Amino acid sequence: MNKELVIDADENEITIALLEEKKLVEITREKSNKSFSVGDLYLGRVKKIMPGLNAAFVDVGYEKDAFLHYLDLGPQFSSLNKYVKNSIQGKHTSGMLYEFTTEPDIKKDGKITDQLRTNDHVLVQIAKEPISSKGPRITTELSLAGRYLVLVPFSDKVSVSQKIKDPQEKDRLKKLIAALKPKNFGVIIRTVAEGKKVEDVEADLNDLVARWKECHDVFKTGKPPRCVLGEIDRTQVILRDMLNADFNSVNTSSDKIYNDVRQYITTISPDKKDIVKLYKNKVPIFDHFSVNKQIKALFGKTVNLRSGGYLIIEHTEALHVIDVNSGHRKTIEGDQENNALLCNLEAATEIARQLRLRDMGGIIVIDFIDMHNPANRKQLFDRLRNEMDVDRAKHNILPPSKFGLVQVTRQRVRPETNIDTYEKCPTCDGTGQIQPPILAIDEIENNLRYLLKDQNEAKLKLFVHPYLQAFITKGLFKSLQWKWFFKYKKWVPVKALPAYTMLQYSFTNSHDEEIKL
């Protein structure tokens, strides 16, 4: 499968689009100053113990205290707690655990009051980002993820991904890691480690140990709340988790991201460093790769299917509901059951894509078109399950009920991606009252005259919607563009941007920077 990563960045936000066979399947938007991401480690302070919930609320610096349940403490919590206290008191000065004596595992059915007290300092990891009105969900079962391995402090266990089927390869990797790993560190061997050389795996292990040492150096002198180790950014997380032979292109419009990603790929897979490309064309990168067009088509309440059917996607606080409709799809006369099956199968493929694209989590109820044949219902269930096999989020799918409903639970660790595809009317500005359309061109020309005559802007460019561009440039020597040239003695290129609304426009200067009017 052909996979591409397209990254658009400015000073405030980074947007990452993942394409599979040119189709948009995942999109992530991150603010440049965003914190509290899954995987980040924080030194927090216990604010409140809730015996009734068997949980505690921990101050990690977010406006709402983070939630820590007893079951999220992890079996090695006593060892972690002892290590943190000793480090803060100066009794343990090294990030390594060679001389550290671990404590017995805590009870699975114990009480939070047996382990924590108000104002205790505790080292935690973000398990779920803040969602809606809730604060972060945290855990003290720490793990540091690398390309091939996951490092688990205070555990000596070595485990191998179940997706590695070859017994000999499992045994090789297990013996290799057992010989390399430091004392009191557990390791989970990831699927991508299969067939890798010793030096590659060892380098990944050394990098993870170095990150743990960095974490120790920060929290031993820090005061809560404080971030002690940030997860690598979202771009590198996607590359780390997904980079394989099918991943053949990474395009970005940012020089910094280009250098960072190229350096990262050179570290983990030198033979693939040339897949990183710096995009320098004048057309915005998301327009060039048709990302904006797909966003407009795929987000929103209604999603159309190629055959003429469509999905209705509704969101509530408790769950998500997806309704499948046949629409005006061409039908096979007299065979309603087969028509329903074909529409449902197409819908299942698109629904699996929508779940990844919107990062929908929690409970999802899908109302497929009713089918009476049990074999058809099984075929639909198999199709949905196969399409969701590529989904990296943990999920569970129940077979269709007799009402045609399919229930899905999908892991939710960050807020759902929600992009509003409806645009405020550029003419009425959302008021319902419009100005005469003939004045739009006058407004553009007034700003053009101001920039050329009063501001002496050189190499001015005008960006407009394609329809407006056609109107301005229509006619040889008689177009508005030529009239402006004869009037102001300067040629102003008029560029079409499909992402613009009908009467939206902007100017750029000689450095291709947008001019704020």
Secondary structure, DSSP 8 states (H G I E B T S, - for coil): --EEEEEEE-SSEEEEEEEETTEEEEEEEEETT----TT-EEEEEEEEEETTTTEEEEESSSSS-EEEEGGGS-TTHHHHHHHHHHHHTTS---S--TT--------TT--GGGT--TT-EEEEEEEE---TT---EEESS--EE-SSEEEEET---EEE-TT---HHHHHHHHHHHHHHS-TTEEEEE-GGGTT--HHHHHHHHHHHHHHHHHHHHHHTS--SSEEEE----HHHHHHHHH-STTEEEEEES-HHHHHHHHHHHHHH-GGGGGGEEE---SS-HHHHTTHHHHHHHHSSSEEE-TTS-EEEEEE-SSEEEEEEE-TT----TT-HHHHHHHHHHHHHHHHHHHHHHHT--EEEEEE------HHHHHHHHHHHHHHGGG--S-EEE----TTSEEEEEE---S-----------TTTTTSS----THHHHHHHHHHHHIIIIIS--SS-EEEE-HHHHHHHH-STTTSHHHHHHHHHSS---EEE-TTS-TT-EEEE-TTS-EE--
